[in-house]
Every structure is written in C-alpha cells, then in structure tokens.
Amino acid sequence: MVSIFSLSSLQNQQIEAILSENKLLRRQIVEKQNLREENETLRSQFAQTNSDSQKLIPAKVIGAPGFIPGEASPQFIIIDKGEEDGVGAGNVVVLENNLVGQVTSANKDFSKVILIINGQTSLSAKSESGTSGIIKGTGGGLVLENVLLSQDLKKDGLVLTKGDRDEDGGGYPPNLIIGKITSVERESQDLFQKAQVISFLDFSNLTHVFILK
C-alpha cells in the first residue's frame, strides 16, 4: 500500500520535473528569439551594404558604462569583439548605413566605442546637397556647425560623413548617414549657421553593431 508520504514525494518530484522542463523551454525560446534577431540584423546590414564595401565584423552590445535609463543618453558602449577579432582603436562602428561611433580602446575580447552623440565627438560632415560643416555630439543629440550662411540647409535634409580618412586608413569614410536636420538656426549678421540633427538610431536600445575594417 502506497503511503500518503510516498504520494506527496512523487508529486513533488513530478512538479520539479515540470518546472525544470518549463525553465529549459523558456531558455530555448529566448535563445531562438536572440538568434532570430541577430540573423535579421545581419540580413538587414548586408542588404544595406554594397558588395565592394569594406569588411564588416558583427558585434553584440554587452554594456553601456555609466548609462542610466530615463536619466541620460548613453555615451559609450562595450562590444564583444576585440583585438583577437582584428578590432582596434580608430575602427568605425555602423549599423546598416548609419554611423554609430568609433572604437576608442580594445583589449583581447572586448572594445569600447564612443557614440557620435557623445560631447567629445567631432567630425567633418556634409548635407545631402553637398554643404560642408562640422558635426558635434551634445551628450544627447547632434549639432551641425561651421556652415557658411550662404550655404543651403533645409529641415529634414540628410547629414552624412564627408570623409576624413588619413594615409593610414584611420578616420571616417564618406557617405555614412549621421542623421537628419530637425531645425536650422541662422542670423543675417552671422557668418555661420548651424542645425540641430537627430540620428535615426536609438542608442539606448542598440543590441548589435558592425565594425568597419
């Protein structure tokens, strides 16, 4: 005759087995979802990239030092590729054709990337009509400065990297998308005008990026 204790013990074992199986299934679902998102990111990236483009190294975003959601925009990200993957300081980081930032330091397995919205970022840029200027990060956004008043800047126009490669291949390549103009500030007595620019990327929710080699 089976005792009540034996039945209770058997039920507990069955419950534990079910819970363990559910936990495994949930983990598998999450892993499949992550793999699906990664594959979609890869397909989107290479669909947006010309066949003659430089080598792209895919990377996962695994950290954002100092970033507190809801309080400020991230200024740096950490990616899971480093020197062993051929990544080094100065490498440009993109997502599709959008500029993310630039690697500032790398160790064996990881790298630190400064985002273009960081207040330390400054690079040459151009509007889609060819107007030249300097794009600067503001800590939370972007501003296009040093644009001659005589040049044509229009709201909703695209802003692209102008290209400032050096003889060693460092610097930013041309025609990466920085963002679009949201407003233009000009005064007739000034020599220069400037424009507020917003990136098409949500830097708070980056999960995958690509390093240009």
N, C-alpha and C positions, 0 to 999 in steps of 0.2 A: 504494500500500500504506500502510495507516494505521500509524503508529509507536506503540510502547508509550507514549511520552510523550504523544502526542495522545489516546490512550485514557484515560490517567490524568487528563489535564487535563479531558477531557469528563466523566469520573466525578466529579471534584471539583466541577465546575460543577453537575452534577445533584444531588449531595449538598447543596451550598449552597442550591440552589433548594428542595429538600425541607425543609431546616432553616428557611429563611425562611418557607415556606408554613406549616409547623407552628407557628412563632412567631406568625404572623398569626392562625392559627386559635385558638391559646391565648388571645391577646389578645381576640379576638372573644367567646370563651366567657366570659372574665372580665367583659367589658363587658355581655354579656347577663345574667349572673348578678347583677351590680350593679344593672342596670335592673330585673330581676325583684324583687330585694329592696326596691328603692326603691318600686316600684309596690305591692308587698304592704304596705309601711309606710304608704303613702298611703291605700290602701283600708281598712286597719285603723283608721287615725286618724279618717277621716271616718265610718266605721261607728260609732265610739265617741262622736262629737261630735254634739250637737243642731243642727238646722238654724238655730236662732236664736243660735248661738254667735258669738263674735267672729271676725274674720278670722284665718285661720291661715296663717303663712308657713313652708313647709317648708325645712329646712336640713340640710346634711350636717355631721357632726362631723369636723373635719380636724386636730384636735390636742388634747392634754391636757398643758398646761405642768407640768413637774415630776413627772409621773406615771411611776413605775417599776413595771411589772407584778410582782406577787409580793411587793412590799415595803410598799406602802400603797395606799389607795384614792385615785382621782383627786379633786382638789378644784375644779378648773376645767376647762372645755372651750372650744375655739375652734370657731366655726361659720362657714360660708362665706356668711353674709348680713350686710350692714352697713347703713350709712346710706343708700346708694343704693337699698336694698330696703325702706326705711322702718323699719329696726330701730334702736333706741336704748336707752340705759341705762334700766333700770327695767322693760323688757319681760319678761314672764313666759314661761318656756320649759316646754313639756309634751311628753309622749309618750303618745298616747291620752288617758286622763283622769288620768294620773299626773304629779305635779309633778316637774320636773327641776331647775329653779333659776331664776335671774334674770340678765338681761344687766347686766353692770357697766360695760362700756365698748364703744364701737363706732367703727370707722373706716369708710372708704368701702366696703370689700369684706368685712370680717370683724368678728366680735364675740366678746367674752369673756363666758362665762357662769359664774357661781358656782353650784356644785351645792348642793342642800339639805343634804347631809351635811357640807359644809364647816363648820368650827368657828366661822366668823363668821356663819353663818346663824341667824336667829331670827325667828319669825313666829307670829301667833296661829293656833290650831288648835282643833279640836273632835273629840270621839269621835262615832261614828255615833248615839249616844244623846243627843247634844247637850251633853255635858260639855266645858267650856272649859278651855284651857290654853295653854302656850307650847311650841312645838316648836323644838328647838335641834339643830344639827348637832354631832357629836362628832369629826369628822375621818374617821370610818369608818362611822358609823351615826347614829341619831337618838334623842333622848330627849324625852318629853313631860313638862313640868314645870308647877309652879304650879297643880296640880289640887287643889281642896279635898278633904280627906279624906272628907267626907260625900258626894262625888260618886261615881257608879258607873263604874268602869273594869274592863274584862274582857279577859283574854288572848284574842288572835285577833280582837279588835274592830278595825274600821277607824278610821283617823285621817285627817281631812280638813282642808283650809284653812277657817278660819272666815270669812275675807274681811276685808281691811283696806284697801280702796280709799280713796284720798283724792279731793278735789274736782277734781283734775286727771287722774284716771283711773289714777294710779300705785298700786302695791301689788298684792297678790294677790287674785284673785277667790275667791268661796266655792266649796266643794264639789269642789275638786281633790283627788285621792287622794294622800296623803302616804305611807301605808303601813299596816301592821297591828301591833298590840301583841303583843310576844313575852313580856313579863313585866311584872308590876306590883309596885312597891315601896312599902309603906306601914307606918307605925309608929303605934300608937294615940296616942302622946304628941305626934305631929307635927300641924301644921295642914294641911300639904300632902302629897300623894302624887305619885309620878312613875312613868312607864312607859317601858320600852325599846321602841323602834319600829323596824321594818325596812321599807325600801321594797320595792316589787315590781320595781323596775328594777335591772338590772345596770349600774352606772355605768362599770365597766371596759370594757364592750363596746358602748357606745352608738355607733350609726352615723348615725342620723337623729333629728331632733327637730323640734318645731314652735314657732314664736314666736306668742304671742297678741297680736293688735292690737285 
